[in-house]
């Protein structure tokens, strides 16, 4: 059961992901969360560093889609200037947004990556679909929504503790 909450890879930020290695392993699509994964939850636009990273991702040949539980206004204001397709009000960790993302990317689960900052939404949803999951540390915890602060983060702490105890 806990296996579903374990990412294949954990890194500090998206910039720490070895994209060359993943490309060489056959991955072609990236499904990424937005808030606290790419930018802080209150940051309306991409930083210059993120824009550069996204350009290099696309230059390598990866296709990218943003899948966010946030509303249309928030996600479109961020994604449209970058010309990145998106799925808003996604209801992660359900399978539907991940299936939609695979359709947008024209990829299969075995060659698609999910990047996110939450075990309960991004990692669980990606693992349920057989995607390669990468957990990043949240960028700005203080700006998170009440449900994330009060439900998801405490559940994550408990899950990580149980997972560590199980391995010992």
Secondary structure by P-SEA (a helix, b strand, c coil): cccccccccccccccccaaaaaaaacccbbbbbccccccccccccccaaaaaaaaaaaaabbbbbbbbcccaaaaaacccccccccccccccccaaaaaaaaaaaccccccbbbbccccccaaaaaaaaccbbbbbcccccccccccccccaaaaaaaaaaaaaaaac
